[in-house]
Amino acid sequence: MAYLPREERRAAIIEATVRVMLADGLEGVSARSVATAVEGSPGLIHQHFASVPELIASAWQKFVADSLVEYDQAVVADGEDPIREFFGNHVDPERAAEVGLWVSAWAYALRSPEFGPVYAETLGQLTAALRRAAPAVSELAAERTVLLGVALAGMQRIAPEQYGAAHLEDLIAG
């Protein structure tokens, strides 16, 4: 890895971790896999992060923050329907890796006591974003929508023939 100031290097490591997560899920993240993606050494990763779970949490938060910016752009600037846009990745085959990442993160949150609260916090951020975009949607309805999105992402992985795009379109339409 070329020389970068410390904060830029840390940001590059986080970006590389997001790429690894999208390709291999959270279970594919290791100091070695991220070092390969960032063209550095595992020692470089450990200089910036005390543990792999800390690295995963930072990368997950970055992924969610970027996703929320994209969501806000679509509903505010582009005028997309907030609920429809929320489920947009579920029916777009080009976004399958992103949907899969939510499933991987859910599974990792179940196994990782350090990551569970981070994951729960990001679900709260999604709920808040949905509420901002659709003020008529109650807090409870927004939370239900977020949890439905996570469940549908999982079912797309578990039973893709049963939860294909056409069926998801019907579920989303209500």
ChimeraX commands (.cxc) that place a marker at each C-alpha (Angstrom):
marker #1 position 0.00,0.00,0.00 radius 0.5
marker #1 position 1.32,3.43,-0.89 radius 0.5
marker #1 position 2.03,5.80,1.96 radius 0.5
marker #1 position -1.06,7.59,3.20 radius 0.5
marker #1 position -1.63,9.70,6.30 radius 0.5
marker #1 position -3.00,7.62,9.19 radius 0.5
marker #1 position -6.67,8.61,8.82 radius 0.5
marker #1 position -6.61,8.09,5.05 radius 0.5
marker #1 position -4.99,4.68,5.52 radius 0.5
marker #1 position -7.63,3.74,8.08 radius 0.5
marker #1 position -10.37,4.85,5.66 radius 0.5
marker #1 position -8.76,2.80,2.86 radius 0.5
marker #1 position -8.73,-0.25,5.14 radius 0.5
marker #1 position -12.41,0.24,5.94 radius 0.5
marker #1 position -13.25,0.59,2.22 radius 0.5
marker #1 position -11.30,-2.59,1.47 radius 0.5
marker #1 position -13.16,-4.37,4.25 radius 0.5
marker #1 position -16.50,-3.34,2.75 radius 0.5
marker #1 position -15.36,-4.82,-0.59 radius 0.5
marker #1 position -14.38,-8.08,1.14 radius 0.5
marker #1 position -17.73,-8.15,2.97 radius 0.5
marker #1 position -19.66,-7.66,-0.27 radius 0.5
marker #1 position -17.70,-10.41,-1.97 radius 0.5
marker #1 position -17.44,-12.95,0.87 radius 0.5
marker #1 position -19.77,-11.86,3.66 radius 0.5
marker #1 position -18.68,-10.88,7.13 radius 0.5
marker #1 position -17.40,-14.41,7.63 radius 0.5
marker #1 position -14.85,-13.74,4.87 radius 0.5
marker #1 position -13.25,-10.85,6.76 radius 0.5
marker #1 position -9.85,-11.53,8.30 radius 0.5
marker #1 position -6.73,-9.45,8.72 radius 0.5
marker #1 position -5.24,-11.41,5.82 radius 0.5
marker #1 position -8.21,-11.01,3.44 radius 0.5
marker #1 position -8.41,-7.27,4.09 radius 0.5
marker #1 position -4.63,-6.90,3.81 radius 0.5
marker #1 position -4.80,-8.56,0.40 radius 0.5
marker #1 position -7.63,-6.24,-0.68 radius 0.5
marker #1 position -5.75,-3.14,0.48 radius 0.5
marker #1 position -2.40,-4.41,-0.84 radius 0.5
marker #1 position -0.82,-4.32,2.59 radius 0.5
marker #1 position 0.09,-6.71,5.36 radius 0.5
marker #1 position -2.00,-8.18,8.18 radius 0.5
marker #1 position 0.20,-6.19,10.56 radius 0.5
marker #1 position -0.99,-2.98,8.90 radius 0.5
marker #1 position -4.58,-3.95,9.69 radius 0.5
marker #1 position -3.72,-4.62,13.34 radius 0.5
marker #1 position -1.99,-1.23,13.60 radius 0.5
marker #1 position -5.33,0.43,12.93 radius 0.5
marker #1 position -7.82,-1.95,14.56 radius 0.5
marker #1 position -7.46,-3.74,17.87 radius 0.5
marker #1 position -9.46,-6.72,16.60 radius 0.5
marker #1 position -11.20,-8.09,13.53 radius 0.5
marker #1 position -14.62,-7.56,15.18 radius 0.5
marker #1 position -13.74,-3.87,15.62 radius 0.5
marker #1 position -12.76,-3.70,11.94 radius 0.5
marker #1 position -15.98,-5.42,10.89 radius 0.5
marker #1 position -18.05,-3.02,13.01 radius 0.5
marker #1 position -16.35,0.01,11.45 radius 0.5
marker #1 position -16.81,-1.34,7.93 radius 0.5
marker #1 position -20.43,-2.26,8.59 radius 0.5
marker #1 position -21.16,1.24,9.89 radius 0.5
marker #1 position -19.54,2.71,6.76 radius 0.5
marker #1 position -21.57,0.41,4.49 radius 0.5
marker #1 position -24.83,1.36,6.23 radius 0.5
marker #1 position -23.97,5.09,6.24 radius 0.5
marker #1 position -23.25,4.97,2.50 radius 0.5
marker #1 position -26.47,3.03,1.89 radius 0.5
marker #1 position -28.46,5.62,3.82 radius 0.5
marker #1 position -26.95,8.47,1.79 radius 0.5
marker #1 position -27.96,6.63,-1.38 radius 0.5
marker #1 position -31.46,6.01,0.00 radius 0.5
marker #1 position -31.90,9.66,1.01 radius 0.5
marker #1 position -30.72,10.76,-2.43 radius 0.5
marker #1 position -33.27,8.50,-4.12 radius 0.5
marker #1 position -36.25,9.57,-2.03 radius 0.5
marker #1 position -35.44,13.25,-1.52 radius 0.5
marker #1 position -33.72,14.32,-4.73 radius 0.5
marker #1 position -35.16,11.74,-7.13 radius 0.5
marker #1 position -38.65,11.59,-5.62 radius 0.5
marker #1 position -38.82,7.80,-5.30 radius 0.5
marker #1 position -41.49,6.27,-3.07 radius 0.5
marker #1 position -39.78,5.75,0.32 radius 0.5
marker #1 position -41.19,2.26,0.99 radius 0.5
marker #1 position -40.64,1.08,-2.56 radius 0.5
marker #1 position -37.08,2.42,-2.54 radius 0.5
marker #1 position -36.42,0.78,0.81 radius 0.5
marker #1 position -37.05,-2.62,-0.79 radius 0.5
marker #1 position -35.39,-1.70,-4.09 radius 0.5
marker #1 position -32.28,-3.82,-3.52 radius 0.5
marker #1 position -34.41,-6.90,-2.88 radius 0.5
marker #1 position -35.74,-6.92,-6.44 radius 0.5
marker #1 position -32.63,-5.70,-8.27 radius 0.5
marker #1 position -30.41,-8.65,-9.20 radius 0.5
marker #1 position -27.42,-6.32,-9.55 radius 0.5
marker #1 position -27.74,-5.49,-5.82 radius 0.5
marker #1 position -27.83,-9.12,-4.64 radius 0.5
marker #1 position -24.47,-8.79,-2.88 radius 0.5
marker #1 position -25.83,-5.93,-0.77 radius 0.5
marker #1 position -28.91,-7.91,0.20 radius 0.5
marker #1 position -26.69,-10.89,1.01 radius 0.5
marker #1 position -24.54,-8.69,3.20 radius 0.5
marker #1 position -27.54,-7.90,5.41 radius 0.5
marker #1 position -28.08,-11.64,5.87 radius 0.5
marker #1 position -24.42,-12.17,6.67 radius 0.5
marker #1 position -24.48,-9.32,9.17 radius 0.5
marker #1 position -27.57,-10.72,10.89 radius 0.5
marker #1 position -25.87,-14.12,11.24 radius 0.5
marker #1 position -22.68,-12.50,12.50 radius 0.5
marker #1 position -24.64,-10.43,15.03 radius 0.5
marker #1 position -26.09,-13.65,16.43 radius 0.5
marker #1 position -22.56,-15.06,16.95 radius 0.5
marker #1 position -20.69,-11.93,17.98 radius 0.5
marker #1 position -21.52,-10.20,21.27 radius 0.5
marker #1 position -19.45,-7.17,20.16 radius 0.5
marker #1 position -21.27,-6.82,16.85 radius 0.5
marker #1 position -24.87,-7.41,17.97 radius 0.5
marker #1 position -25.34,-3.91,19.43 radius 0.5
marker #1 position -23.73,-2.33,16.34 radius 0.5
marker #1 position -26.12,-4.22,14.08 radius 0.5
marker #1 position -29.12,-3.26,16.22 radius 0.5
marker #1 position -28.02,0.38,16.12 radius 0.5
marker #1 position -27.88,0.34,12.32 radius 0.5
marker #1 position -31.39,-1.12,12.16 radius 0.5
marker #1 position -32.44,1.86,14.25 radius 0.5
marker #1 position -30.74,4.16,11.74 radius 0.5
marker #1 position -32.71,2.52,8.92 radius 0.5
marker #1 position -35.93,2.98,10.85 radius 0.5
marker #1 position -35.12,6.67,11.41 radius 0.5
marker #1 position -34.28,7.16,7.72 radius 0.5
marker #1 position -37.56,5.59,6.68 radius 0.5
marker #1 position -39.44,7.83,9.12 radius 0.5
marker #1 position -37.68,10.95,7.79 radius 0.5
marker #1 position -38.52,9.98,4.23 radius 0.5
marker #1 position -42.11,8.98,5.02 radius 0.5
marker #1 position -43.37,11.01,8.00 radius 0.5
marker #1 position -46.84,9.46,7.69 radius 0.5
marker #1 position -45.34,6.06,8.56 radius 0.5
marker #1 position -45.46,5.45,12.30 radius 0.5
marker #1 position -42.37,4.48,14.28 radius 0.5
marker #1 position -43.78,0.99,14.77 radius 0.5
marker #1 position -44.63,0.58,11.08 radius 0.5
marker #1 position -41.16,1.79,10.07 radius 0.5
marker #1 position -39.51,-0.67,12.45 radius 0.5
marker #1 position -41.74,-3.48,11.14 radius 0.5
marker #1 position -40.76,-2.56,7.57 radius 0.5
marker #1 position -37.05,-2.68,8.43 radius 0.5
marker #1 position -37.40,-6.06,10.12 radius 0.5
marker #1 position -39.44,-7.35,7.18 radius 0.5
marker #1 position -36.64,-6.22,4.87 radius 0.5
marker #1 position -34.09,-8.20,6.88 radius 0.5
marker #1 position -36.35,-11.26,6.95 radius 0.5
marker #1 position -36.98,-11.09,3.21 radius 0.5
marker #1 position -33.25,-10.80,2.57 radius 0.5
marker #1 position -32.76,-13.99,4.56 radius 0.5
marker #1 position -35.55,-15.82,2.77 radius 0.5
marker #1 position -34.09,-14.85,-0.60 radius 0.5
marker #1 position -30.97,-16.78,0.45 radius 0.5
marker #1 position -32.79,-19.69,2.09 radius 0.5
marker #1 position -35.46,-20.26,-0.57 radius 0.5
marker #1 position -34.64,-18.20,-3.68 radius 0.5
marker #1 position -37.11,-20.14,-5.84 radius 0.5
marker #1 position -39.94,-19.26,-3.46 radius 0.5
marker #1 position -38.82,-15.66,-2.82 radius 0.5
marker #1 position -37.88,-14.52,-6.30 radius 0.5
marker #1 position -38.24,-10.98,-7.57 radius 0.5
marker #1 position -41.84,-11.40,-8.77 radius 0.5
marker #1 position -43.03,-12.71,-5.40 radius 0.5
marker #1 position -41.13,-9.98,-3.59 radius 0.5
marker #1 position -42.78,-7.37,-5.81 radius 0.5
marker #1 position -46.17,-8.75,-4.70 radius 0.5
marker #1 position -45.15,-8.73,-1.03 radius 0.5
marker #1 position -43.84,-5.18,-1.26 radius 0.5
marker #1 position -46.96,-3.94,-3.04 radius 0.5
marker #1 position -48.99,-5.36,-0.16 radius 0.5
marker link #1:1,2 radius 0.2
marker link #1:2,3 radius 0.2
marker link #1:3,4 radius 0.2
marker link #1:4,5 radius 0.2
marker link #1:5,6 radius 0.2
marker link #1:6,7 radius 0.2
marker link #1:7,8 radius 0.2
marker link #1:8,9 radius 0.2
marker link #1:9,10 radius 0.2
marker link #1:10,11 radius 0.2
marker link #1:11,12 radius 0.2
marker link #1:12,13 radius 0.2
marker link #1:13,14 radius 0.2
marker link #1:14,15 radius 0.2
marker link #1:15,16 radius 0.2
marker link #1:16,17 radius 0.2
marker link #1:17,18 radius 0.2
marker link #1:18,19 radius 0.2
marker link #1:19,20 radius 0.2
marker link #1:20,21 radius 0.2
marker link #1:21,22 radius 0.2
marker link #1:22,23 radius 0.2
marker link #1:23,24 radius 0.2
marker link #1:24,25 radius 0.2
marker link #1:25,26 radius 0.2
marker link #1:26,27 radius 0.2
marker link #1:27,28 radius 0.2
marker link #1:28,29 radius 0.2
marker link #1:29,30 radius 0.2
marker link #1:30,31 radius 0.2
marker link #1:31,32 radius 0.2
marker link #1:32,33 radius 0.2
marker link #1:33,34 radius 0.2
marker link #1:34,35 radius 0.2
marker link #1:35,36 radius 0.2
marker link #1:36,37 radius 0.2
marker link #1:37,38 radius 0.2
marker link #1:38,39 radius 0.2
marker link #1:39,40 radius 0.2
marker link #1:40,41 radius 0.2
marker link #1:41,42 radius 0.2
marker link #1:42,43 radius 0.2
marker link #1:43,44 radius 0.2
marker link #1:44,45 radius 0.2
marker link #1:45,46 radius 0.2
marker link #1:46,47 radius 0.2
marker link #1:47,48 radius 0.2
marker link #1:48,49 radius 0.2
marker link #1:49,50 radius 0.2
marker link #1:50,51 radius 0.2
marker link #1:51,52 radius 0.2
marker link #1:52,53 radius 0.2
marker link #1:53,54 radius 0.2
marker link #1:54,55 radius 0.2
marker link #1:55,56 radius 0.2
marker link #1:56,57 radius 0.2
marker link #1:57,58 radius 0.2
marker link #1:58,59 radius 0.2
marker link #1:59,60 radius 0.2
marker link #1:60,61 radius 0.2
marker link #1:61,62 radius 0.2
marker link #1:62,63 radius 0.2
marker link #1:63,64 radius 0.2
marker link #1:64,65 radius 0.2
marker link #1:65,66 radius 0.2
marker link #1:66,67 radius 0.2
marker link #1:67,68 radius 0.2
marker link #1:68,69 radius 0.2
marker link #1:69,70 radius 0.2
marker link #1:70,71 radius 0.2
marker link #1:71,72 radius 0.2
marker link #1:72,73 radius 0.2
marker link #1:73,74 radius 0.2
marker link #1:74,75 radius 0.2
marker link #1:75,76 radius 0.2
marker link #1:76,77 radius 0.2
marker link #1:77,78 radius 0.2
marker link #1:78,79 radius 0.2
marker link #1:79,80 radius 0.2
marker link #1:80,81 radius 0.2
marker link #1:81,82 radius 0.2
marker link #1:82,83 radius 0.2
marker link #1:83,84 radius 0.2
marker link #1:84,85 radius 0.2
marker link #1:85,86 radius 0.2
marker link #1:86,87 radius 0.2
marker link #1:87,88 radius 0.2
marker link #1:88,89 radius 0.2
marker link #1:89,90 radius 0.2
marker link #1:90,91 radius 0.2
marker link #1:91,92 radius 0.2
marker link #1:92,93 radius 0.2
marker link #1:93,94 radius 0.2
marker link #1:94,95 radius 0.2
marker link #1:95,96 radius 0.2
marker link #1:96,97 radius 0.2
marker link #1:97,98 radius 0.2
marker link #1:98,99 radius 0.2
marker link #1:99,100 radius 0.2
marker link #1:100,101 radius 0.2
marker link #1:101,102 radius 0.2
marker link #1:102,103 radius 0.2
marker link #1:103,104 radius 0.2
marker link #1:104,105 radius 0.2
marker link #1:105,106 radius 0.2
marker link #1:106,107 radius 0.2
marker link #1:107,108 radius 0.2
marker link #1:108,109 radius 0.2
marker link #1:109,110 radius 0.2
marker link #1:110,111 radius 0.2
marker link #1:111,112 radius 0.2
marker link #1:112,113 radius 0.2
marker link #1:113,114 radius 0.2
marker link #1:114,115 radius 0.2
marker link #1:115,116 radius 0.2
marker link #1:116,117 radius 0.2
marker link #1:117,118 radius 0.2
marker link #1:118,119 radius 0.2
marker link #1:119,120 radius 0.2
marker link #1:120,121 radius 0.2
marker link #1:121,122 radius 0.2
marker link #1:122,123 radius 0.2
marker link #1:123,124 radius 0.2
marker link #1:124,125 radius 0.2
marker link #1:125,126 radius 0.2
marker link #1:126,127 radius 0.2
marker link #1:127,128 radius 0.2
marker link #1:128,129 radius 0.2
marker link #1:129,130 radius 0.2
marker link #1:130,131 radius 0.2
marker link #1:131,132 radius 0.2
marker link #1:132,133 radius 0.2
marker link #1:133,134 radius 0.2
marker link #1:134,135 radius 0.2
marker link #1:135,136 radius 0.2
marker link #1:136,137 radius 0.2
marker link #1:137,138 radius 0.2
marker link #1:138,139 radius 0.2
marker link #1:139,140 radius 0.2
marker link #1:140,141 radius 0.2
marker link #1:141,142 radius 0.2
marker link #1:142,143 radius 0.2
marker link #1:143,144 radius 0.2
marker link #1:144,145 radius 0.2
marker link #1:145,146 radius 0.2
marker link #1:146,147 radius 0.2
marker link #1:147,148 radius 0.2
marker link #1:148,149 radius 0.2
marker link #1:149,150 radius 0.2
marker link #1:150,151 radius 0.2
marker link #1:151,152 radius 0.2
marker link #1:152,153 radius 0.2
marker link #1:153,154 radius 0.2
marker link #1:154,155 radius 0.2
marker link #1:155,156 radius 0.2
marker link #1:156,157 radius 0.2
marker link #1:157,158 radius 0.2
marker link #1:158,159 radius 0.2
marker link #1:159,160 radius 0.2
marker link #1:160,161 radius 0.2
marker link #1:161,162 radius 0.2
marker link #1:162,163 radius 0.2
marker link #1:163,164 radius 0.2
marker link #1:164,165 radius 0.2
marker link #1:165,166 radius 0.2
marker link #1:166,167 radius 0.2
marker link #1:167,168 radius 0.2
marker link #1:168,169 radius 0.2
marker link #1:169,170 radius 0.2
marker link #1:170,171 radius 0.2
marker link #1:171,172 radius 0.2
marker link #1:172,173 radius 0.2
marker link #1:173,174 radius 0.2
view
